[in-house]
Amino acid sequence: MEIQKKCNHPAFTAKFVPNKAFKDVVKYAEGNGYLRQLDTALNAIKNIDGEDILLIHGKNNGYCFSNLTMGKRTVYNAAKTSPEESSFFGILELGTLGTKLKKLLGCEIKESITAESIMKNYTTDVKI
């Protein structure tokens, strides 16, 4: 699967900066049995034509905050019971390639998935 933006700059692969916040999210997913969901979202995000994504989260005066930054754009995640949970669900939402991703990229997303590419990528050569 390849996902492209309608922007005029060189293509890059979007990946997360491996900081403490991202490691917290991985630990949260592992501890709650959500590694497969996280992996699925990260795989979709990895195929984005974008830049590195910086995840920042924490608590300020008892209030959880979480945001994702790519270049000069930042999107905020809904506050949950912990910063790790907020960030985890923010990454899942980003992985759906919807509105949050469009805001982070600052442009429309053009998918290059076709029926033929699905048949080629997910079926065998066995004839029935």
C-alpha positions as CSV (number, residue, x, y, z in Angstrom):
1,M,0.0,0.0,0.0
2,E,1.3,3.4,-1.0
3,I,-0.3,6.6,0.2
4,Q,0.7,9.9,-1.4
5,K,-0.1,13.6,-0.7
6,K,-0.9,16.1,-3.3
7,C,2.1,18.3,-2.3
8,N,5.1,19.4,-4.3
9,H,8.1,18.2,-2.2
10,P,10.2,15.0,-2.2
11,A,8.7,11.8,-0.8
12,F,9.7,10.6,2.6
13,T,8.4,7.8,4.9
14,A,6.5,9.0,8.0
15,K,7.9,7.4,11.2
16,F,7.8,8.3,14.8
17,V,10.7,9.8,16.7
18,P,11.7,7.0,19.3
19,N,11.4,9.3,22.3
20,K,10.1,8.4,25.8
21,A,6.5,9.3,24.9
22,F,6.5,6.8,22.0
23,K,8.1,4.1,24.2
24,D,5.4,4.8,26.8
25,V,2.7,4.1,24.2
26,V,4.3,0.9,23.1
27,K,4.5,-0.2,26.8
28,Y,0.8,0.8,27.3
29,A,-0.2,-1.3,24.2
30,E,1.9,-4.2,25.4
31,G,0.4,-4.1,28.9
32,N,-3.2,-3.9,27.7
33,G,-3.0,-6.4,24.8
34,Y,-3.2,-3.8,22.1
35,L,0.1,-4.4,20.2
36,R,-1.7,-5.7,17.1
37,Q,-3.9,-2.6,16.9
38,L,-0.8,-0.4,17.4
39,D,1.2,-2.3,14.7
40,T,-1.7,-2.0,12.2
41,A,-2.0,1.8,12.7
42,L,1.8,2.3,12.6
43,N,2.0,0.2,9.4
44,A,-0.6,2.5,7.7
45,I,1.2,5.6,9.0
46,K,4.6,4.2,7.7
47,N,3.2,4.3,4.2
48,I,2.5,8.0,4.3
49,D,4.5,10.4,2.2
50,G,5.5,12.7,5.1
51,E,8.1,13.6,7.7
52,D,9.1,12.4,11.1
53,I,6.3,12.5,13.7
54,L,7.1,13.8,17.2
55,L,4.8,12.5,19.9
56,I,4.7,14.6,23.1
57,H,2.5,13.8,26.1
58,G,2.4,14.3,29.9
59,K,0.4,15.8,32.7
60,N,0.1,19.4,33.6
61,N,-1.7,20.3,36.8
62,G,-3.5,16.9,36.7
63,Y,-4.6,17.4,33.1
64,C,-3.4,14.8,30.5
65,F,-2.2,16.2,27.3
66,S,-1.0,14.6,24.1
67,N,-0.1,15.9,20.7
68,L,1.5,14.8,17.4
69,T,3.7,17.2,15.5
70,M,4.9,16.8,11.9
71,G,7.0,19.7,10.6
72,K,5.1,22.9,11.6
73,R,1.7,21.3,12.1
74,T,0.4,19.9,15.4
75,V,-2.8,17.9,16.2
76,Y,-4.1,17.3,19.7
77,N,-5.4,14.0,21.0
78,A,-8.5,13.7,23.2
79,A,-7.7,13.5,26.9
80,K,-8.1,10.1,28.4
81,T,-7.2,8.7,31.8
82,S,-3.5,8.8,31.1
83,P,-1.1,10.5,28.6
84,E,-0.2,7.1,27.3
85,E,-3.8,6.2,26.6
86,S,-4.4,9.5,24.9
87,S,-1.4,9.1,22.7
88,F,-2.3,5.5,21.9
89,F,-5.8,6.4,20.7
90,G,-4.4,9.4,18.8
91,I,-2.0,7.1,16.9
92,L,-4.9,4.7,16.2
93,E,-6.9,7.6,14.8
94,L,-4.0,8.8,12.7
95,G,-3.7,5.3,11.4
96,T,-7.3,5.5,9.9
97,L,-5.9,8.1,7.5
98,G,-8.8,10.4,8.2
99,T,-9.3,14.0,9.2
100,K,-6.5,14.0,11.9
101,L,-3.9,12.9,9.3
102,K,-5.1,15.5,6.8
103,K,-4.7,18.2,9.4
104,L,-1.2,17.0,10.3
105,L,-0.1,16.9,6.7
106,G,-1.8,20.1,5.7
107,C,-3.1,18.7,2.4
108,E,-5.4,16.1,0.9
109,I,-4.4,12.4,0.8
110,K,-4.5,10.5,-2.5
111,E,-4.6,6.7,-2.1
112,S,-3.2,4.6,-4.8
113,I,-5.0,1.4,-3.9
114,T,-6.8,-0.4,-6.7
115,A,-8.8,-3.6,-6.9
116,E,-6.0,-5.1,-8.9
117,S,-3.4,-4.2,-6.3
118,I,-5.5,-5.8,-3.6
119,M,-5.8,-9.0,-5.6
120,K,-2.1,-9.1,-6.3
121,N,-1.0,-8.4,-2.7
122,Y,-3.4,-10.6,-0.8
123,T,-4.1,-13.7,-3.0
124,T,-2.0,-16.6,-4.1
125,D,-1.4,-17.8,-7.7
126,V,-3.4,-20.9,-7.2
127,K,-6.2,-21.2,-9.8
128,I,-9.5,-22.7,-8.8
